[in-house]
Amino acid sequence: MINDITHTSVEPDWSWHDANGFKRVINVAGTMTGLGASVASVPEVARETAAATERFVDMHALQTLASDTIAELTGAEAGCMTASAGAAISLAVAGCITGLDPAHAEALPRNPGPKAGIAVQMGHLCEYGSSIKTGIELAGANVRVAGTATLCKDFQLSAVLDDETAAALYVVSHHVVHYGQIPFERFVRLAHEKGVPVIVDAASEYDLRSFLEKGADLVIYSGHKFLGGPTSGIIAGRRDLVRACYLQNIGIGRGMKIGKESIMGAIAAMRAWMKRDHAAIRAQENAALELWLDALRGIPGISAYRVPDPTGNPLERLQIDVDAEKLGAGAPVVVAAFGQRDPAIIVRGHEAELGYFQLDPCNLLPGQAPVVANALREEMMRGSWRNIDAEEALASSRNGGTDGYLHWLS
Ligand SMILES: *Cc1c(COP(=O)(O)O)cnc(C)c1O
């Protein structure tokens, strides 16, 4: 389904929000857990999800179908589905520790044994709503940090690739440090020289094949980011290790189990991805970017331009640099002001402290791009910023993710 997201004659549909009393939101931030992650990429995703809710099925058979679909999509030997990519990290780590030993799997996280280290470059120890360190440690593993925040040397990684290390984890994300880290192919070579398998967290990457082609043993993707499936995670890779990941359902995996409806919805999303008209979707996104560029032309203190995705995903965003002096407010305040509108416009503001924010067109729904364009002009011309406290707005770009949980029901 290709929606005409930029068409001015299409009214956004808020009936569901209104009927449930939810605040109307437009997502120009990207794939955000706090906004419900993604929407179904095609109607079949919703249809297959719904069909599964009304039937019983042998779950091993369903996971076999998922494995076949993941193999076709990624080129992996095998695959399995998990509750989320976050869960997949814990389960992949656990699988590398226990192999196919059910007693060992049952002993996690209490008693992981002597070979439970996970080697990670310090610059890759990021957070995506929770800390990746927590995800690793949930399996009973201990993180063996290589290097410093901004530099990892080969010998520093090699030093933690010993008999106590069960796997090495490589993270591909805009969240990680983007210089001074060991490049992927070299990371794989160093790990394999010591007989250590490599897990890749590529949760948010469009590139579904090259990490495996370049030697990764397990690769993790999110089913609900660009794939547009229901909330789910994908583990793809070596058959023996995928089986060991799946075995964790008798242990720590139980609290992270995925339902039949999410597996079927994710399979539909993977099938749709293989048939997707990527060029047509890109054209839609480009039209939205151009619409917004137009809306911002000639506003003093604002300079807007298209930027590529930092990890090489084939998409562009609109970057908006804010000259606080000329505009009368800095980027964190502008980000907060958009969030206070009705509908709330949630922009990509995690780097607002650097004086800019971005608009991501990939999750727009029909009729929403013009609403954003109007809001851009209105908000930027306003000149008064509704008593938004600049220091609080800045603090919120770091703490907001936690504060939302703390303030819930308070
Ligand atoms: C989003 C993300 C995750 C978590 O994915 P979920 O499927 O939402 O749990 C993990 N790692 C990275 C790098 C991510 O971007």
The ligand as an SDF file (V2000), in Angstrom:
LIG
                    3D

 15 15  0  0  0  0  0  0  0  0999 V2000
   15.4510   -0.4650   18.3510 C   0  0  0  0  0  0  0  0  0  0  0  0
   16.7060   -1.1390   18.6750 C   0  0  0  0  0  0  0  0  0  0  0  0
   16.7120   -2.2260   19.5420 C   0  0  0  0  0  0  0  0  0  0  0  0
   15.4680   -2.7150   20.2050 C   0  0  0  0  0  0  0  0  0  0  0  0
   14.5330   -3.1580   19.2800 O   0  0  0  0  0  0  0  0  0  0  0  0
   13.0910   -3.6380   19.7460 P   0  0  0  0  0  0  0  0  0  0  0  0
   12.6480   -4.5760   18.6890 O   0  0  0  0  0  0  0  0  0  0  0  0
   12.2510   -2.4200   19.8250 O   0  0  0  0  0  0  0  0  0  0  0  0
   13.2650   -4.3030   21.0680 O   0  0  0  0  0  0  0  0  0  0  0  0
   17.9090   -2.8500   19.7910 C   0  0  0  0  0  0  0  0  0  0  0  0
   19.0500   -2.4200   19.2300 N   0  0  0  0  0  0  0  0  0  0  0  0
   19.0900   -1.3690   18.3990 C   0  0  0  0  0  0  0  0  0  0  0  0
   20.3970   -0.9500   17.7930 C   0  0  0  0  0  0  0  0  0  0  0  0
   17.9140   -0.6900   18.0820 C   0  0  0  0  0  0  0  0  0  0  0  0
   17.9320    0.3530   17.2420 O   0  0  0  0  0  0  0  0  0  0  0  0
  1  2  1  0
  2  3  1  0
  2 14  2  0
  3  4  1  0
  3 10  2  0
  4  5  1  0
  5  6  1  0
  6  7  2  0
  6  8  1  0
  6  9  1  0
 10 11  1  0
 11 12  2  0
 12 13  1  0
 12 14  1  0
 14 15  1  0
M  END
$$$$
